[in-house]
Amino acid sequence: MADRLDTPRESRRLVLPRIEEDASGRVSESIARFLGTPRFILWLTAFCLVWIAWNANWGPERFRFDEAGNGFTALTLMLSLQASYAAPLILLAQNRQTDRDRVQAEQDRQRAERNLADTEFLAREMASLRIALQEVATRDFVRSELRNLLEELQAEQEQDGQGEDRTPRGNDRLEPGRRTGD
């Protein structure tokens, strides 16, 4: 017994070495993957055909170990043994796949939340830009204001009768950076 309750006891030595769960999981997945391939089905079929052929007719009679009269009892036993090991290995592989799927779903959910937050941020930024742009004078607005000013100036000049006309004519338009009469 440990002297203190907050320290763990020393681990007992096991007769068999401890196998890591991850290593055994990887082995079970590789076996389960192989069991689900057409290659495995072909190998198992070939094994069964050779077994039956050897014990039924083609093998020397003194080396036959599984009689057809008994219904190939040893072959049935071998296939049952293979199935009894294959089922838990397949279940282990499925459990590991389920864990990976759960982790992937959580990562997808987090990514979707980040995307939603980014989209909402961008929508707010776009809205603030739209509001800010409504307060900015556009090119068309400035041109119309300048035209109005020119019309007012022309009207004042006509009323004053000064006689000098400084308004643009024909294709001479008032452009930014250009003064009238230049």
C-alpha positions in Angstrom: 0.0 0.0 0.0 1.2 3.5 -0.8 2.2 5.8 2.0 0.1 8.6 0.7 -3.4 8.5 -0.9 -2.5 11.0 -3.6 0.2 8.9 -5.1 -0.6 5.9 -7.3 0.4 2.4 -6.3 3.2 0.7 -8.2 1.9 -1.2 -11.1 2.1 -5.0 -11.0 4.1 -6.8 -13.5 2.0 -8.7 -16.0 2.8 -12.1 -17.2 2.1 -11.0 -20.8 3.5 -7.7 -22.1 0.9 -4.9 -22.3 -0.3 -4.2 -25.9 -1.1 -0.6 -26.7 -4.7 0.0 -27.7 -3.7 2.0 -30.7 -1.3 -0.6 -32.0 -3.9 -3.4 -31.6 -6.5 -1.1 -33.2 -4.3 -0.5 -36.2 -3.7 -4.2 -36.6 -7.4 -5.0 -36.3 -8.2 -2.4 -38.9 -5.6 -3.8 -41.4 -7.0 -7.3 -40.9 -10.6 -6.1 -41.2 -9.7 -4.2 -44.4 -8.1 -7.3 -45.8 -11.1 -9.4 -44.9 -13.3 -7.1 -46.9 -11.4 -7.4 -50.2 -12.1 -9.6 -53.2 -8.5 -10.9 -52.8 -9.4 -12.4 -49.4 -12.5 -14.1 -50.9 -10.4 -15.6 -53.7 -7.7 -16.9 -51.3 -10.4 -18.4 -49.0 -12.1 -20.0 -51.9 -8.9 -21.4 -53.2 -8.0 -22.7 -49.7 -11.4 -24.4 -49.4 -11.2 -25.9 -52.9 -7.7 -27.3 -52.2 -8.8 -28.7 -48.8 -11.8 -30.4 -50.3 -9.9 -31.7 -53.3 -7.1 -33.1 -51.1 -9.4 -34.8 -48.7 -12.0 -36.0 -51.2 -10.1 -37.6 -54.0 -6.7 -36.2 -54.9 -4.6 -36.5 -51.8 -2.9 -39.8 -50.9 -5.3 -41.8 -48.7 -3.0 -42.1 -45.8 -2.4 -38.2 -45.7 -6.1 -37.3 -45.8 -7.1 -35.8 -42.5 -10.7 -34.6 -43.1 -13.1 -37.2 -44.5 -15.9 -36.2 -46.9 -18.1 -38.7 -45.2 -18.0 -36.7 -42.0 -18.9 -33.5 -43.9 -15.4 -32.0 -43.8 -15.7 -31.4 -40.0 -12.1 -30.0 -39.8 -12.8 -27.5 -42.6 -16.0 -26.4 -40.9 -14.1 -26.0 -37.7 -11.4 -23.9 -39.4 -14.0 -21.6 -41.1 -15.8 -21.2 -37.8 -12.6 -20.3 -36.1 -11.8 -17.8 -38.8 -15.2 -16.2 -38.5 -15.0 -16.1 -34.7 -11.8 -14.0 -34.9 -13.0 -11.9 -37.9 -16.2 -10.7 -36.2 -14.5 -9.0 -33.2 -11.8 -7.5 -35.4 -14.3 -6.0 -37.7 -16.2 -4.6 -34.7 -13.0 -3.1 -33.4 -12.3 -1.5 -36.7 -15.9 -0.1 -36.9 -15.5 1.4 -33.4 -12.3 3.1 -34.4 -14.0 4.4 -37.5 -16.9 5.7 -35.5 -14.4 7.5 -33.2 -12.7 9.1 -36.2 -16.1 10.0 -37.7 -17.1 11.7 -34.4 -13.9 13.7 -34.3 -14.3 14.7 -38.0 -17.9 15.7 -37.3 -16.8 17.9 -34.4 -14.1 19.5 -36.6 -16.6 20.1 -39.3 -19.0 21.7 -36.8 -16.2 24.0 -35.5 -15.3 24.9 -39.1 -18.9 25.7 -39.9 -19.1 27.9 -36.8 -16.0 29.8 -37.9 -17.4 30.2 -41.4 -20.7 31.5 -40.0 -18.8 34.0 -37.8 -16.7 35.1 -40.7 -19.7 35.5 -42.9 -21.6 37.5 -40.3 -18.5 39.7 -39.8 -18.3 40.3 -43.5 -22.0 41.1 -43.7 -21.6 43.7 -41.0 -18.6 45.2 -42.7 -20.5 45.4 -46.0 -23.4 47.1 -44.2 -21.1 49.6 -42.6 -19.5 50.3 -46.0 -22.9 50.9 -47.6 -23.8 53.3 -44.9 -20.5 55.1 -45.2 -20.8 55.3 -49.0 -24.2 57.0 -48.8 -22.4 59.9 -47.2 -19.7 60.1 -49.9 -20.2 62.4 -52.9 -20.3 60.4 -56.1 -18.9 61.7 -59.4 -22.4 62.2 -60.8 -23.4 64.2 -57.8 -20.4 66.4 -58.0 -20.9 67.0 -61.7 -24.6 67.9 -61.2 -23.6 70.3 -58.5 -21.0 71.9 -60.7 -23.5 72.2 -63.5 -26.0 73.9 -61.2 -23.2 76.3 -60.1 -22.4 77.1 -63.7 -26.0 77.8 -64.5 -26.2 80.0 -61.5 -23.1 81.9 -62.6 -24.5 82.3 -66.1 -27.7 83.6 -64.7 -25.9 86.1 -62.5 -23.6 87.2 -65.4 -26.7 87.8 -67.6 -28.3 89.8 -64.8 -25.2 91.8 -64.2 -24.6 92.3 -67.9 -20.9 92.0 -67.7 -20.6 90.6 -71.2 -17.7 88.2 -70.8 -18.9 84.6 -71.3 -16.6 82.1 -69.6 -18.9 79.0 -69.9 -17.7 75.9 -71.7 -18.9 75.4 -75.3 -19.5 72.3 -77.5 -17.3 69.4 -76.3 -15.6 71.5 -73.7 -16.9 69.9 -70.5 -15.9 70.7 -67.1 -13.5 67.9 -66.0 -11.8 67.4 -62.6 -8.6 69.4 -62.5 -9.6 71.7 -65.4 -10.7 75.3 -64.8 -13.2 77.1 -67.0 -11.7 79.5 -69.5 -8.3 77.6 -69.7 
